[in-house]
Amino acid sequence: MKLALVGIGKIAVDQHVPAIAASPDWQLAATVSRAGTVDGVEAFTDMANMLAQRPDITTVSLAIPPVPRFAYAQAAIRAGRHVMLEKPPGATLAEVHALEALAAEHGVTLYTTWHSRMAHAVAPAKAWLAEKSITRARITWREDVRKWHPGQDWVFEPGGMGVFDPGINALSILTEILPAPVHLQAADLEFPANRQTPIAARLTFSGNVTADFDWRQTGPQTWDIEIDTTVGAMALRMGGNVLEIGDQPSRGENTIMGEYPALYARMADLICQSRSEVDLAPMVHVADAMTLGKRSITDPFYF
């Protein structure tokens, strides 16, 4: 199937392009970007021109920031194209609901991707937790924004989500593996004095679940979810790619490079089944944190 990739930034170059190139299901037939290109692939700088000139392209994958994404997705769906949304799927919950309704009206597939759910150890962790009684869960998700978003000021602008850009990955795993849903009870959010989105967040959920997100960690990065149950403990490391259960040998792989190939395989399956998959559970927790959270001001942040 022919696919257009919209937005040729760091995440597209690091993850989307290699995943598409390795896939038996997809051919990268065009890109849309104001600056970035992919060697050997037709490049457009305007979405409308791509949709008009390439009717043979059936699917559009959007890897642009959340705020402008709605208009691009809406145009693609109205042109009869299937749409794949990078996480988070939009800047607001309401616009994703609108896209879901529009995709159903036009008979195309809409897929809200959560790449961390495709991490190697997430499925076995979910299977192990099924029907177990959880007594405590702790998320520690700390990374260096300068490494993962170098110079990308949009992450600190309204709609950029700040530390919830990586934190929502942890929430996507949490909402996938827990046997029962939880809801936010309290949040403490730290905003740099010169920025519009938080650089750190501490969340408290029902069910004795907590999360610690921080975008200021240098050196080794921390992406851990530790869960205690009445019959033992388990931990997900490396963003959900390594599973530890008691004294058993670790399972999974210490790499994130399998996540995006799995997303593109899932998109191909959904199109073949004429289905959409729209899950907003991780984004609901972020919206609740922004609504319920106590705000404090910390030092200015500069790239």
C-alpha positions in Angstrom: 0.0 0.0 0.0 1.2 3.5 -0.8 1.7 5.9 2.1 2.5 9.5 2.5 4.4 10.6 5.6 3.6 14.1 6.8 6.3 15.8 9.0 9.9 14.8 8.4 11.4 15.7 11.8 13.4 13.7 14.4 10.7 11.1 15.2 10.0 10.5 11.5 13.7 10.1 10.6 14.5 8.0 13.6 11.4 5.7 13.7 8.8 6.1 10.9 11.0 6.0 7.9 13.0 2.9 9.0 9.8 1.1 10.0 8.1 1.8 6.7 11.2 0.8 4.7 11.3 -2.5 6.5 7.6 -3.3 6.2 6.2 -5.8 3.7 2.9 -3.9 3.7 3.9 -0.3 2.9 5.7 1.8 0.3 6.7 5.3 1.2 5.4 7.1 -1.9 5.5 10.8 -0.8 6.5 13.1 2.0 5.0 16.4 3.1 7.2 18.8 5.0 8.3 22.4 4.9 12.0 21.4 5.0 12.6 17.7 5.4 12.8 15.1 2.7 13.6 11.4 2.3 16.0 10.3 -0.5 14.3 8.8 -3.5 10.8 9.8 -2.3 8.6 12.5 -4.0 8.5 15.5 -1.7 5.7 18.0 -1.3 5.6 21.1 0.9 1.8 21.4 0.8 -0.7 18.8 1.9 -3.4 19.9 -0.5 -1.1 19.5 -3.4 -0.1 16.0 -2.4 -3.7 14.9 -2.0 -4.6 16.3 -5.4 -1.6 15.0 -7.3 -1.3 11.6 -5.7 -4.7 9.9 -5.7 -2.9 6.6 -5.7 -1.7 7.1 -2.1 -4.3 5.5 0.1 -2.9 6.3 3.6 -1.5 9.3 5.3 0.7 9.0 8.5 0.9 12.3 10.4 4.1 12.8 12.4 3.7 16.6 12.9 3.2 18.3 16.3 -0.3 18.0 17.8 -1.6 21.5 17.3 -1.7 21.7 13.5 -2.5 18.0 13.1 -6.3 18.2 13.1 -6.5 20.2 9.8 -4.2 17.8 8.1 -6.1 14.8 9.3 -9.4 16.3 8.4 -8.2 17.1 4.8 -6.9 13.5 4.4 -10.1 11.9 5.6 -12.2 14.1 3.4 -10.1 13.1 0.5 -10.9 9.4 1.3 -7.5 8.5 2.8 -6.8 6.3 5.8 -5.1 8.2 8.6 -2.5 7.2 11.2 -1.9 9.7 14.0 1.4 9.9 15.9 0.9 10.1 19.7 -0.7 12.1 21.3 -3.4 11.9 18.6 -4.4 15.5 18.8 -4.2 18.8 20.8 -7.6 18.2 22.4 -9.9 15.3 23.1 -12.8 16.9 21.2 -10.9 17.2 17.9 -10.0 13.5 18.0 -13.7 12.6 18.6 -14.5 14.8 15.6 -12.0 12.9 13.5 -13.4 9.6 14.6 -16.8 10.6 13.5 -15.5 12.0 10.2 -13.6 8.8 9.4 -16.7 6.7 10.1 -18.7 9.0 7.7 -16.2 8.6 4.9 -15.6 4.9 5.5 -11.8 5.2 6.1 -9.6 3.9 8.9 -8.4 6.2 11.7 -5.7 4.8 14.0 -4.6 6.6 17.2 -1.1 5.1 17.7 0.5 4.5 21.1 4.0 3.3 20.2 4.9 2.3 23.8 2.1 -0.2 23.9 4.0 -2.1 21.2 7.1 -2.4 23.4 8.4 -6.0 23.6 7.3 -6.7 27.2 3.9 -5.0 27.4 1.8 -7.9 26.2 3.4 -10.4 28.6 3.1 -7.9 31.4 -0.6 -7.5 30.7 -1.1 -11.3 30.6 0.7 -11.7 33.9 -1.4 -9.0 35.6 -4.7 -10.3 34.4 -7.0 -11.0 37.3 -4.3 -10.2 39.9 -5.0 -7.9 42.8 -2.7 -4.8 42.5 -1.6 -3.2 45.8 0.7 -0.5 44.4 2.0 0.8 41.2 4.8 3.4 40.6 5.8 5.0 37.3 9.2 6.7 37.1 9.6 8.3 33.7 12.6 10.7 33.6 14.5 11.8 30.5 16.4 14.6 29.0 14.3 16.9 26.8 17.5 18.3 25.2 18.3 14.8 23.9 14.9 13.8 22.6 13.6 17.2 21.4 16.7 19.3 20.7 15.8 22.9 20.1 12.1 22.0 19.6 10.4 24.9 21.4 6.9 23.8 20.3 6.9 21.2 23.1 6.8 24.1 25.6 4.1 26.0 23.8 0.3 25.5 24.4 -0.6 22.1 23.0 2.9 20.9 23.1 2.2 19.0 26.4 5.6 19.5 28.0 6.7 16.6 30.1 3.5 14.8 29.2 4.9 14.3 25.7 7.0 11.4 27.1 4.8 10.8 30.1 1.8 9.9 28.0 3.9 6.9 26.8 3.9 5.6 30.4 0.2 6.3 30.7 -0.4 4.4 27.4 1.3 1.3 28.9 -0.5 1.7 32.3 -4.0 1.9 30.7 -3.1 -1.1 28.6 -1.8 -3.5 31.3 -3.9 -2.8 34.3 -6.8 -5.2 34.9 -9.1 -2.4 36.0 -9.0 1.3 35.1 -7.8 4.0 37.5 -8.6 7.8 37.7 -6.5 10.8 38.6 -6.9 12.1 42.1 -4.2 14.8 42.4 -1.3 16.3 40.4 1.6 18.7 41.1 2.9 20.3 37.9 6.2 22.3 37.6 6.3 25.0 34.9 9.5 26.8 34.0 9.1 30.5 34.5 9.5 31.2 30.8 7.4 28.3 29.4 3.7 27.4 28.9 3.8 23.6 29.6 5.2 21.6 32.5 8.7 20.3 32.7 7.9 17.9 35.6 4.7 16.3 37.1 3.8 14.1 40.0 0.5 12.3 39.7 -1.6 10.4 42.2 -4.3 7.9 40.9 -6.9 5.8 42.5 -5.7 2.3 43.4 -2.5 3.4 45.0 -0.9 4.3 41.7 1.6 7.2 41.3 3.7 8.6 38.5 6.8 10.8 38.6 7.6 12.5 35.3 10.6 14.8 34.8 12.2 16.2 31.6 15.5 17.4 33.3 17.3 14.1 33.8 20.7 13.8 32.3 22.9 10.7 31.9 21.0 7.3 31.9 17.3 7.7 31.2 14.6 6.1 33.4 11.5 4.6 32.0 10.2 2.2 34.7 6.8 0.9 35.8 6.9 -1.1 39.0 3.8 -3.0 40.2 3.2 -4.9 43.4 0.4 -7.5 43.7 -0.8 -9.8 46.4 1.2 -12.7 44.8 4.4 -10.9 43.9 6.0 -7.9 42.1 6.8 -7.1 38.5 8.6 -4.3 36.7 8.7 -3.0 33.2 12.0 -1.4 32.3 13.3 0.4 29.2 10.0 1.9 28.4 8.1 -1.4 28.5 10.7 -3.4 26.5 12.1 -5.5 29.5 9.9 -7.4 32.0 11.1 -8.5 35.4 9.0 -10.8 37.5 10.4 -11.9 40.9 13.5 -14.1 40.4 12.6 -15.1 36.8 15.0 -14.2 34.0 14.2 -10.9 32.4 12.0 -11.1 29.3 11.9 -8.8 26.2 14.6 -6.8 24.4 16.6 -3.8 25.5 15.6 -1.7 22.5 12.7 0.5 21.4 13.2 -0.2 17.7 10.4 -2.8 17.4 7.6 -0.4 18.4 7.0 1.5 15.2 7.2 -1.6 12.9 4.4 -3.0 15.0 2.4 0.2 14.6 2.6 0.0 10.8 1.7 -3.7 10.9 -1.3 -2.9 13.0 -2.4 -0.1 10.6 -2.2 -2.5 7.7 -4.4 -5.0 9.6 -7.0 -2.3 10.5 -7.3 -1.2 6.9 -7.7 -4.9 5.7 -10.5 -5.3 8.3 -12.1 -1.9 7.4 -11.8 -0.9 11.1 -10.7 2.1 13.1 -8.9 2.1 16.5 -9.3 5.2 18.5 -8.3 5.0 22.2 -8.0 8.2 24.2 -7.5 6.7 27.7 -3.9 8.0 28.1 -4.9 11.4 26.9 -7.8 11.6 29.3 -5.3 11.3 32.2 -3.2 14.1 30.8 -6.3 16.3 30.4 -7.3 15.5 33.9 -3.8 16.5 35.2 -4.0 19.8 33.4 -7.5 20.4 35.0 -6.8 19.2 38.5 -3.1 19.9 38.9 -1.6 22.3 41.3 0.9 24.6 39.4 4.2 25.8 40.7 6.9 27.8 39.0 10.5 26.7 38.7 13.7 27.9 37.0 13.5 29.1 33.4 14.4 26.5 30.8 16.6 27.1 27.8 17.8 24.7 25.1 
